[in-house]
Amino acid sequence: MQILKALPLIASIFVTVVAGVKWLYGQIKEDRNHYEKLYQQKQAEVEELKDQINILKIKIVKLKASKDAFFDGKQKQNDS
């Protein structure tokens, strides 16, 4: 008889725990999606910055090459 009186209490505790777990899972899922979006945005920024670095490296190589070519040409003129 005591079990029948406690049954609604046990059921309500069980439902409360299940609802709490479901809510917590939903919050975690929402946070995961939020941070996934932020990660993808930052990853796109990183790729853009890598492209800019590569462009600047190419410019540096071209400048060094043109500087070396300029001095090489000047030395050839002095040797002649």
PyMOL commands that set and color helices and strands:
alter all, ss='L'
color gray80, all
select helices_A, chain A and resi 2-79
alter helices_A, ss='H'
color red, helices_A
deselect
rebuild
show_as cartoon
